[in-house]
Amino acid sequence: FFFVDQKYQIFQDMNNHLEAVLKEKRTLRQRLIKPRCQDNLPVEAPYHKYIVELLTEAVAFIEKLESHLQTVRNSPKIPTLMKDMDTALTKTEVLVRDLEELTEQILKWREVQKEIHSD
């Protein structure tokens, strides 16, 4: 009976708490719906300049934060991007070698044509 009485007491406390939350539900809902940006903070006139500077810094920070977050989101993709870059580099090197061989063949063909025309 001791454990049953203990559980009953816990349920009773939880019930009392939920009843209190339900009583405050209306005020909580109004507080949550009310936009916080309409609150005015009393700032003395000499500090207005600093508040403006602070807000511009905050906007710049948020912009940089979005950029950094995008970088962090893309970081799991880095290994696949590196593999793709390695593949592209290898293909480019093959194309460069092919181009060099083709250039040598064209130069040899020009020499042969010059010899034919000069004879």
DOLUM-19388 format. One record per residue (C-alpha): residue number from 1; residue in one letter; z, x, y. Coordinates in steps of 0.02 Angstrom, whole numbers, always signed. Example, Ala and Ser with C-alpha at 12.3 -4.5 7.8 and 13.67 -1.06 7.14 Angstrom:
2
num:1&residuo:a&z:+390&x:+615&y:-225 .
num:2&residuo:s&z:+357&x:+684&y:-53 .
END
This chain:
119
num:1&residuo:f&z:+0&x:+0&y:+0 .
num:2&residuo:f&z:+28&x:+148&y:+114 .
num:3&residuo:f&z:-158&x:+195&y:+112 .
num:4&residuo:v&z:-211&x:+15&y:+135 .
num:5&residuo:d&z:-93&x:-1&y:+282 .
num:6&residuo:q&z:-162&x:+161&y:+355 .
num:7&residuo:k&z:-343&x:+101&y:+338 .
num:8&residuo:y&z:-293&x:-66&y:+413 .
num:9&residuo:q&z:-218&x:+22&y:+563 .
num:10&residuo:i&z:-376&x:+129&y:+587 .
num:11&residuo:f&z:-486&x:-27&y:+579 .
num:12&residuo:q&z:-371&x:-115&y:+702 .
num:13&residuo:d&z:-382&x:+30&y:+825 .
num:14&residuo:m&z:-570&x:+35&y:+807 .
num:15&residuo:n&z:-580&x:-153&y:+834 .
num:16&residuo:n&z:-474&x:-141&y:+992 .
num:17&residuo:h&z:-586&x:-2&y:+1057 .
num:18&residuo:l&z:-744&x:-104&y:+1023 .
num:19&residuo:e&z:-669&x:-255&y:+1109 .
num:20&residuo:a&z:-633&x:-148&y:+1262 .
num:21&residuo:v&z:-812&x:-82&y:+1260 .
num:22&residuo:l&z:-881&x:-259&y:+1249 .
num:23&residuo:k&z:-774&x:-311&y:+1396 .
num:24&residuo:e&z:-845&x:-168&y:+1498 .
num:25&residuo:k&z:-1021&x:-196&y:+1432 .
num:26&residuo:r&z:-1080&x:-283&y:+1589 .
num:27&residuo:t&z:-1015&x:-149&y:+1706 .
num:28&residuo:l&z:-1080&x:-11&y:+1593 .
num:29&residuo:r&z:-1252&x:-91&y:+1587 .
num:30&residuo:q&z:-1256&x:-107&y:+1777 .
num:31&residuo:r&z:-1204&x:+75&y:+1797 .
num:32&residuo:l&z:-1339&x:+132&y:+1676 .
num:33&residuo:i&z:-1475&x:+26&y:+1756 .
num:34&residuo:k&z:-1434&x:+83&y:+1932 .
num:35&residuo:p&z:-1544&x:+232&y:+1975 .
num:36&residuo:r&z:-1443&x:+386&y:+2018 .
num:37&residuo:c&z:-1566&x:+444&y:+2150 .
num:38&residuo:q&z:-1506&x:+309&y:+2270 .
num:39&residuo:d&z:-1337&x:+389&y:+2284 .
num:40&residuo:n&z:-1313&x:+478&y:+2448 .
num:41&residuo:l&z:-1219&x:+640&y:+2453 .
num:42&residuo:p&z:-1132&x:+675&y:+2617 .
num:43&residuo:v&z:-1194&x:+843&y:+2677 .
num:44&residuo:e&z:-1143&x:+916&y:+2842 .
num:45&residuo:a&z:-1283&x:+951&y:+2965 .
num:46&residuo:p&z:-1270&x:+1142&y:+2963 .
num:47&residuo:y&z:-1307&x:+1140&y:+2776 .
num:48&residuo:h&z:-1464&x:+1030&y:+2781 .
num:49&residuo:k&z:-1576&x:+1184&y:+2793 .
num:50&residuo:y&z:-1498&x:+1255&y:+2635 .
num:51&residuo:i&z:-1516&x:+1090&y:+2543 .
num:52&residuo:v&z:-1702&x:+1089&y:+2583 .
num:53&residuo:e&z:-1720&x:+1267&y:+2520 .
num:54&residuo:l&z:-1620&x:+1222&y:+2365 .
num:55&residuo:l&z:-1735&x:+1075&y:+2328 .
num:56&residuo:t&z:-1892&x:+1181&y:+2345 .
num:57&residuo:e&z:-1815&x:+1309&y:+2227 .
num:58&residuo:a&z:-1770&x:+1170&y:+2106 .
num:59&residuo:v&z:-1949&x:+1106&y:+2106 .
num:60&residuo:a&z:-2016&x:+1281&y:+2075 .
num:61&residuo:f&z:-1889&x:+1305&y:+1935 .
num:62&residuo:i&z:-1941&x:+1142&y:+1852 .
num:63&residuo:e&z:-2125&x:+1192&y:+1860 .
num:64&residuo:k&z:-2087&x:+1362&y:+1783 .
num:65&residuo:l&z:-1975&x:+1280&y:+1654 .
num:66&residuo:e&z:-2118&x:+1166&y:+1599 .
num:67&residuo:s&z:-2230&x:+1318&y:+1582 .
num:68&residuo:h&z:-2099&x:+1412&y:+1481 .
num:69&residuo:l&z:-2068&x:+1260&y:+1370 .
num:70&residuo:q&z:-2254&x:+1248&y:+1336 .
num:71&residuo:t&z:-2253&x:+1432&y:+1288 .
num:72&residuo:v&z:-2107&x:+1405&y:+1171 .
num:73&residuo:r&z:-2193&x:+1254&y:+1093 .
num:74&residuo:n&z:-2348&x:+1360&y:+1062 .
num:75&residuo:s&z:-2254&x:+1509&y:+990 .
num:76&residuo:p&z:-2261&x:+1445&y:+809 .
num:77&residuo:k&z:-2450&x:+1446&y:+826 .
num:78&residuo:i&z:-2454&x:+1631&y:+873 .
num:79&residuo:p&z:-2477&x:+1700&y:+694 .
num:80&residuo:t&z:-2629&x:+1589&y:+664 .
num:81&residuo:l&z:-2699&x:+1632&y:+835 .
num:82&residuo:m&z:-2677&x:+1818&y:+796 .
num:83&residuo:k&z:-2769&x:+1797&y:+631 .
num:84&residuo:d&z:-2909&x:+1705&y:+720 .
num:85&residuo:m&z:-2918&x:+1844&y:+850 .
num:86&residuo:d&z:-2924&x:+1977&y:+713 .
num:87&residuo:t&z:-3064&x:+1882&y:+627 .
num:88&residuo:a&z:-3159&x:+1867&y:+791 .
num:89&residuo:l&z:-3134&x:+2053&y:+826 .
num:90&residuo:t&z:-3200&x:+2099&y:+654 .
num:91&residuo:k&z:-3353&x:+1987&y:+679 .
num:92&residuo:t&z:-3382&x:+2065&y:+850 .
num:93&residuo:e&z:-3373&x:+2240&y:+777 .
num:94&residuo:v&z:-3500&x:+2192&y:+643 .
num:95&residuo:l&z:-3615&x:+2120&y:+776 .
num:96&residuo:v&z:-3598&x:+2279&y:+880 .
num:97&residuo:r&z:-3645&x:+2387&y:+730 .
num:98&residuo:d&z:-3795&x:+2274&y:+694 .
num:99&residuo:l&z:-3847&x:+2284&y:+876 .
num:100&residuo:e&z:-3835&x:+2474&y:+874 .
num:101&residuo:e&z:-3942&x:+2483&y:+718 .
num:102&residuo:l&z:-4068&x:+2364&y:+794 .
num:103&residuo:t&z:-4072&x:+2467&y:+953 .
num:104&residuo:e&z:-4106&x:+2626&y:+852 .
num:105&residuo:q&z:-4247&x:+2539&y:+758 .
num:106&residuo:i&z:-4324&x:+2478&y:+921 .
num:107&residuo:l&z:-4317&x:+2654&y:+995 .
num:108&residuo:k&z:-4398&x:+2727&y:+838 .
num:109&residuo:w&z:-4532&x:+2592&y:+843 .
num:110&residuo:r&z:-4566&x:+2634&y:+1027 .
num:111&residuo:e&z:-4586&x:+2818&y:+985 .
num:112&residuo:v&z:-4706&x:+2775&y:+845 .
num:113&residuo:q&z:-4806&x:+2662&y:+960 .
num:114&residuo:k&z:-4813&x:+2797&y:+1094 .
num:115&residuo:e&z:-4877&x:+2922&y:+966 .
num:116&residuo:i&z:-5008&x:+2800&y:+905 .
num:117&residuo:h&z:-5069&x:+2762&y:+1082 .
num:118&residuo:s&z:-5067&x:+2944&y:+1134 .
num:119&residuo:d&z:-5174&x:+2994&y:+983 .
END
